[in-house]
Amino acid sequence: MSKASRFRTNPHRPQTEKKLRILRKYMGPWLDIWSKTAKSSEWFVVDVFAGSGTSGGHFGPISGSPLVILEEVERRRAKLASGHRHINVVLIEKDAALADELTARTTAFIDEHGLRDLVSVSIHRGDCNDVLPVLLPTLASTDGAPALLFVDPCNTDISRATFETLLDMPWREDVLFNYMVSAVKRDVGCMIAAKRGSEAASERLGRFFGPDDVPVSQDQAENPGTLGGPLFCSRGHKVVVFYMEYPSRHEIQYQLMFASKNDTVSKKIVPEIFAKEYTDRYGQPTIFGADEFLVEMKILERM
């Protein structure tokens, strides 16, 4: 099992539980909104770094993102099935051992809950940068089909070009993206100082941001607009950002970006989810309430 895969099964990551809780809290409203408004009966949920289907939790294994998705669909199965909808859950995982576990867990869930008429799960093994450019053109899709994209890479393992292939599909997409600030800052620092490995760091940054948008300072690396502006806002998305700190210190580890073209989602639903999550810092309440965090929340949008 790779180093990245071992990291995903580490139970000492309360920020991962929070991230999965945020995904679950939005998955439900996403299904509810589109069950009322979608003109297309064909829906997509794409999990680009799917893992094994479980994750390490404080009190033991918890559902990983693929099972969170399927569990929330199952909770609303009567409402969703009444509209003759079909939800295509597309899962991509590079690690062969994790992909095998993922196949077993998702198959068992689908069979146990009798979801085959409502949900199709396809699992694609390999690097997403190799898989997606080949896979996406094969996915039949009507214009405006609802799509929820969950992109949770280790470090900077998805290229700007690959991400754009996702965003340029004819979907009406919402995106939950994990921007690994700590990894970007390391590479930016290495590049600026011209340390050993700076050439490789520069190549990684160019691949991730695109050659014209590479941050040249730590401030730029920490600014969510450095990536969010050209990637999301330029396409008409509005972006809400959740700043995820390390469990042991007040320093940002990553930024969980939510991008949507729906103003109700980007300016009301998701900010409220984020604000409530800020009030619980890995089990310890903050001195501020959700209202205070909500007032401070910034929305990135095209100027």
C-alpha positions, 0 to 999 in steps of 0.5 A: 500500500502506498504512503498516500493510501496508508495516510487515508486509513490513519485514524488520527485525522479528525479533520478528515471526519469533519471533511466527510461530515461536510460532504454528507451535510451537502449531499442531502440538500444537493439531492433534494434540490435537484429532485425538485428542479432537474430536467434531466433524469441522468445525474452524476456523482464523481469521486476522483480520489475515492479510496477504499470506501472507509476512513479512519475515525476517532472511534474506529472506521467510518464511511469514506466518501463513496459510502457517504454518497451511497448512504445519502442516496439510500436515505432519499430513495423513495423521493428519487425513484419516483422521478425515474432518475438514474444516478451514475456514481463514478469512482476513481482510485489509483491504488489497486488494493484500495480499489479492490476494497472499494469494489467489495464495499460498494457492491455489497451496499448496492446489493444489500439495499436494492439500489441497482435500479436507481444507482450505477457505480463504476470504479476506474483504477489508475491515476486520475490524470490518465483516466479522466481524459479517456473516461469523460468523453465516453459518459453520455450526458445531456446538457445541464445534467446535475453533477456533484464532483468531489476532488480530494487529492493527496497534495497536488495529485491532480493537474489543472488540465485534468480538472478542466476536463471535469469542469468543461463537461456539459453538466451543471456541476457543484464541486467540493475540492480539497486544496492542500495549502500545506503541500503547495507552500512547501513546494513554493518555498522550495522553489523560491529558495532554489533548494535541492528538489526545486526543479521538481517542485516547480514542475509540480506547481506548474502542472497543478496551477497551470504555467501562467498561474503558479504562485510566487510567494507564500501569500499567493499560495495561501490565497484561495483566489490564486487557484479558485479564481482562474479555475472556478470563478472564470467559469461562473462559479462562486466559491466558498472556502472552509479553512481546515486547521491542523488538529494540533496547532492553529495553522491551515493545512488545507482549504476545502473549496465549494464551487457552485453556479447556484447562488442559493447554494453558494451564498446560503446553504454551504456557508451555513454548513461551513459556519456550523462546522467552525463552531466545533474544532475537532470536538472542542467548541469555539468561543464564537457561534455560527452567526459570527463565522457566517458574517466573516465568510467570504465568497469568491466570484468573478469580478 
